Amino acid sequence: MVAGVVSMQEKSLLKVRAAQEGQGRIEIDGVSIVFGSGATATTAVQETSVSISPGEFVCILGPSGCGKSTLLNSVAGYVTPSSGRVLVDDELVTEPGPDRGMVFQQYSLFPWKTVHQNIAFGPRRAGYTKTECGAIANTFLSMIGLSKIADSYPGELSGGMQQRVGIARALANYPRVLLMDEPFGALDAQTRLMMQESLLSIWSEFGITVLFVTHDVDEAIFLADRILIMSASPGSVIADLKVGLERPRLPEMATAPEAVELKKKCLASIRAQSLKAFEEVRR
């Protein structure tokens, strides 16, 4: 590179870092979410309050049907709280927005667009020029290690590759928060571990706030700074556990005494809530 000249890709990376500095605070303030009305009303989330600091990686665990995804969707703006409020950097969340990137379990890529076009889609909608969109897409393709398949279509990729593209597409909008709903749930064990390591590398690089829903206790311990455990339906946060494992995280840390003890706590809490839900159904 010529001295004093900053490439478009480097400008994109600098913009991401600057955008994340001190941003991405999430406040879930007394949120309850009720679906339906009258006799058919169902409370999915009940009076839940959580504060997440900028740059934190927080995982949500809990029994099936406890409202994990519903709570995540309230932060995304897809679900409106029946009471309480959600704020990102003191701004009330009322609808989806580019400041919150979303990654689902299903890859949700446009099958008729190439990998490059999928990643460039968000910036294009945001009003960037064609040249800028190309540079942004190239930046994130390089970041996820898929530059060589830029012109491939989603149907030609493995599940792990498709999910890497999905993460890159979410990040290409320069969000303050990355929301992930069991993004690796459909992957085999080895690919899942590789994706976890890749995600942590991306998170370390850009310092973005991550809120991650999972059923996998080992995954939560490997990824998170904090683990939130939700009660059986109606869901509320009943435990907020700090993960004290050093970073960078390594797979062998799963057998560290602290990790084993934390796993026992998580499993015991989730089992207790699952049994509670089972007994409620039997009544």
C-alpha positions as CSV (number, residue, x, y, z in Angstrom):
1,M,0.0,0.0,0.0
2,V,1.3,3.5,-0.8
3,A,2.2,5.4,2.3
4,G,-0.6,7.7,3.5
5,V,-3.2,6.0,1.3
6,V,-6.0,4.1,3.1
7,S,-7.9,1.6,1.0
8,M,-11.7,1.4,0.9
9,Q,-11.6,-1.9,2.8
10,E,-9.4,-0.4,5.5
11,K,-11.8,2.5,5.7
12,S,-14.7,0.1,6.2
13,L,-12.9,-1.7,9.0
14,L,-12.0,1.6,10.7
15,K,-15.7,2.6,10.4
16,V,-16.8,-0.6,12.1
17,R,-14.4,-0.2,15.0
18,A,-15.4,3.5,15.5
19,A,-19.1,2.6,15.3
20,Q,-18.7,0.1,18.1
21,E,-16.7,2.2,20.5
22,G,-18.8,2.7,23.6
23,Q,-22.0,1.7,21.8
24,G,-24.3,-1.2,22.0
25,R,-25.8,-0.9,25.5
26,I,-29.0,-2.9,25.9
27,E,-31.6,-2.1,28.6
28,I,-34.5,-4.5,29.0
29,D,-36.7,-2.7,31.5
30,G,-39.6,-4.5,33.2
31,V,-40.6,-6.3,29.9
32,S,-43.6,-8.5,29.8
33,I,-44.9,-9.9,26.5
34,V,-48.4,-11.3,26.1
35,F,-49.8,-12.9,23.0
36,G,-53.5,-13.0,22.4
37,S,-56.2,-11.5,24.7
38,G,-58.9,-12.5,27.1
39,A,-59.2,-16.2,27.9
40,T,-56.7,-17.1,25.2
41,A,-54.0,-14.7,26.4
42,T,-50.6,-16.3,26.9
43,T,-47.7,-14.6,28.8
44,A,-44.5,-15.5,27.1
45,V,-42.2,-13.2,29.0
46,Q,-43.0,-11.8,32.5
47,E,-41.5,-8.6,34.1
48,T,-37.9,-9.2,32.9
49,S,-35.1,-6.6,33.4
50,V,-31.6,-7.0,32.1
51,S,-28.7,-4.6,31.5
52,I,-26.0,-5.5,29.0
53,S,-22.9,-3.3,28.7
54,P,-21.4,-2.3,25.3
55,G,-19.2,-5.0,23.9
56,E,-20.5,-7.8,26.2
57,F,-21.2,-11.3,24.9
58,V,-24.3,-12.6,26.7
59,C,-26.0,-15.9,26.2
60,I,-29.5,-16.8,27.1
61,L,-30.3,-20.4,28.3
62,G,-33.6,-21.9,29.5
63,P,-36.0,-24.8,28.9
64,S,-37.9,-25.1,25.7
65,G,-40.8,-22.6,25.3
66,C,-39.5,-20.3,28.1
67,G,-39.5,-17.2,25.9
68,K,-35.8,-16.9,25.0
69,S,-36.4,-16.2,21.3
70,T,-39.4,-13.9,22.2
71,L,-37.2,-11.8,24.4
72,L,-34.5,-11.6,21.7
73,N,-37.1,-10.6,19.2
74,S,-38.2,-7.7,21.4
75,V,-34.7,-6.4,21.3
76,A,-34.7,-6.8,17.5
77,G,-37.9,-4.9,17.3
78,Y,-40.0,-7.8,15.8
79,V,-42.1,-8.1,19.0
80,T,-43.5,-5.2,20.9
81,P,-43.5,-5.5,24.7
82,S,-47.0,-5.5,26.3
83,S,-45.5,-3.6,29.2
84,G,-42.0,-2.3,29.9
85,R,-39.5,-1.2,27.3
86,V,-36.3,-2.1,25.5
87,L,-33.6,0.5,24.8
88,V,-30.4,0.4,22.8
89,D,-28.1,3.2,23.7
90,D,-31.0,5.0,25.5
91,E,-33.1,4.9,22.3
92,L,-36.5,3.2,22.6
93,V,-36.8,0.1,20.4
94,T,-40.1,0.3,18.4
95,E,-39.2,-1.5,15.2
96,P,-36.3,-3.4,13.5
97,G,-33.4,-1.3,12.5
98,P,-29.9,-1.5,11.0
99,D,-28.3,-0.8,14.4
100,R,-29.3,-4.4,15.4
101,G,-28.1,-7.2,13.2
102,M,-30.0,-10.5,13.4
103,V,-28.8,-14.0,12.6
104,F,-31.3,-16.8,12.7
105,Q,-30.9,-20.6,12.9
106,Q,-32.1,-20.9,9.3
107,Y,-29.6,-19.1,7.0
108,S,-32.1,-16.7,5.5
109,L,-29.9,-15.8,2.5
110,F,-31.3,-14.7,-0.8
111,P,-30.9,-17.8,-3.0
112,W,-30.9,-15.9,-6.2
113,K,-28.1,-13.6,-5.2
114,T,-24.4,-14.5,-5.0
115,V,-22.5,-14.5,-1.7
116,H,-21.1,-11.0,-2.6
117,Q,-24.5,-9.7,-3.5
118,N,-26.0,-11.0,-0.3
119,I,-23.5,-9.2,1.9
120,A,-23.7,-6.0,-0.2
121,F,-27.5,-5.9,0.0
122,G,-27.8,-4.1,3.4
123,P,-25.3,-1.3,2.5
124,R,-27.0,-0.9,-0.9
125,R,-30.3,-0.4,0.8
126,A,-28.6,2.1,3.2
127,G,-27.6,4.3,0.3
128,Y,-24.0,3.5,-0.2
129,T,-22.6,3.7,-3.7
130,K,-21.9,0.6,-5.8
131,T,-18.2,1.0,-5.2
132,E,-18.7,1.4,-1.4
133,C,-21.0,-1.6,-1.3
134,G,-18.4,-3.7,-3.1
135,A,-15.7,-2.6,-0.8
136,I,-17.8,-3.4,2.3
137,A,-18.7,-6.8,0.9
138,N,-15.1,-7.6,0.1
139,T,-14.1,-6.5,3.6
140,F,-16.4,-8.9,5.3
141,L,-15.8,-11.7,2.8
142,S,-12.1,-11.5,3.7
143,M,-13.0,-11.4,7.4
144,I,-15.0,-14.7,7.3
145,G,-12.4,-16.3,4.9
146,L,-14.7,-16.8,2.0
147,S,-13.3,-14.4,-0.6
148,K,-12.7,-17.2,-3.1
149,I,-16.5,-18.1,-3.3
150,A,-17.8,-14.5,-3.6
151,D,-19.5,-15.4,-6.9
152,S,-21.1,-18.6,-5.6
153,Y,-24.8,-18.9,-4.7
154,P,-26.0,-20.0,-1.3
155,G,-27.3,-23.4,-2.6
156,E,-23.7,-24.3,-3.5
157,L,-22.4,-23.8,0.0
158,S,-22.3,-26.0,3.1
159,G,-24.4,-25.1,6.1
160,G,-21.4,-23.6,8.0
161,M,-20.4,-21.5,5.0
162,Q,-24.0,-20.2,4.7
163,Q,-24.1,-19.2,8.3
164,R,-20.7,-17.4,8.0
165,V,-22.2,-15.4,5.1
166,G,-25.3,-14.7,7.3
167,I,-23.1,-13.3,10.0
168,A,-21.1,-11.2,7.5
169,R,-24.3,-9.9,6.0
170,A,-25.6,-8.8,9.4
171,L,-22.3,-7.1,10.3
172,A,-22.1,-5.3,6.9
173,N,-24.8,-2.9,8.2
174,Y,-22.4,-1.8,10.9
175,P,-24.8,-2.7,13.8
176,R,-24.2,-1.7,17.4
177,V,-25.7,-5.0,18.5
178,L,-25.6,-8.5,17.0
179,L,-28.6,-10.7,17.9
180,M,-28.3,-14.5,17.3
181,D,-31.1,-17.0,17.7
182,E,-29.5,-20.5,17.9
183,P,-27.4,-19.8,14.8
184,F,-25.4,-23.0,15.0
185,G,-28.2,-25.3,16.0
186,A,-28.5,-27.0,12.7
187,L,-24.7,-27.7,12.3
188,D,-22.8,-30.8,13.0
189,A,-20.6,-30.8,16.2
190,Q,-17.3,-30.2,14.5
191,T,-18.6,-27.4,12.2
192,R,-20.4,-25.9,15.2
193,L,-17.2,-25.7,17.2
194,M,-15.4,-24.0,14.2
195,M,-18.2,-21.5,13.9
196,Q,-18.0,-20.7,17.6
197,E,-14.3,-20.0,17.3
198,S,-14.9,-17.9,14.2
199,L,-17.6,-15.9,15.9
200,L,-15.4,-15.2,18.9
201,S,-12.6,-14.0,16.5
202,I,-15.1,-11.6,14.9
203,W,-16.4,-10.4,18.2
204,S,-12.8,-9.8,19.5
205,E,-12.0,-7.9,16.3
206,F,-14.9,-5.5,16.4
207,G,-16.1,-5.4,20.0
208,I,-19.7,-5.6,19.1
209,T,-22.4,-6.4,21.7
210,V,-23.7,-9.9,21.2
211,L,-27.0,-11.4,22.6
212,F,-27.0,-15.1,21.8
213,V,-29.9,-17.6,22.4
214,T,-28.9,-21.2,22.7
215,H,-30.0,-24.6,24.2
216,D,-26.4,-25.8,24.5
217,V,-24.9,-25.2,27.9
218,D,-21.3,-25.9,26.6
219,E,-21.8,-23.4,23.8
220,A,-22.9,-20.7,26.2
221,I,-19.9,-21.3,28.6
222,F,-17.5,-21.3,25.7
223,L,-18.8,-18.1,24.2
224,A,-20.2,-15.8,26.9
225,D,-19.1,-13.2,29.4
226,R,-22.4,-13.8,31.2
227,I,-25.1,-16.4,31.0
228,L,-28.8,-15.5,31.6
229,I,-31.0,-18.4,32.6
230,M,-34.7,-18.1,32.1
231,S,-37.5,-19.7,34.0
232,A,-40.2,-22.0,32.6
233,S,-43.0,-20.2,30.9
234,P,-43.9,-17.4,31.5
235,G,-40.2,-16.7,31.2
236,S,-38.2,-14.4,33.3
237,V,-34.5,-14.2,34.1
238,I,-33.8,-16.1,37.3
239,A,-30.0,-16.3,37.2
240,D,-27.2,-14.1,35.8
241,L,-24.0,-16.0,35.9
242,K,-20.6,-14.6,35.1
243,V,-18.2,-16.8,33.0
244,G,-14.8,-16.2,34.4
245,L,-12.8,-18.2,31.9
246,E,-9.9,-16.4,30.3
247,R,-9.9,-15.2,26.7
248,P,-9.1,-16.1,24.1
249,R,-11.2,-19.2,24.7
250,L,-9.8,-22.6,23.8
251,P,-11.9,-25.9,23.4
252,E,-9.9,-27.6,26.1
253,M,-11.2,-25.0,28.6
254,A,-14.4,-27.1,28.7
255,T,-12.8,-29.4,31.3
256,A,-11.4,-26.6,33.5
257,P,-12.8,-26.9,37.1
258,E,-14.6,-23.5,36.8
259,A,-16.3,-24.5,33.5
260,V,-17.4,-27.8,35.0
261,E,-18.8,-26.2,38.1
262,L,-20.6,-23.5,36.0
263,K,-22.1,-26.3,33.8
264,K,-23.4,-28.1,36.8
265,K,-25.1,-24.9,38.0
266,C,-26.7,-24.2,34.6
267,L,-27.9,-27.8,34.1
268,A,-29.4,-27.9,37.6
269,S,-31.2,-24.7,37.1
270,I,-32.6,-25.6,33.7
271,R,-33.6,-29.1,34.9
272,A,-35.5,-27.6,37.8
273,Q,-37.4,-25.3,35.4
274,S,-38.0,-28.1,32.9
275,L,-39.5,-30.2,35.6
276,K,-41.7,-27.3,36.7
277,A,-42.9,-26.9,33.2
278,F,-43.6,-30.7,32.9
279,E,-45.6,-30.7,36.2
280,E,-47.7,-27.7,35.0
281,V,-48.6,-29.6,31.8
282,R,-49.7,-32.6,33.8
283,R,-52.1,-30.7,36.0
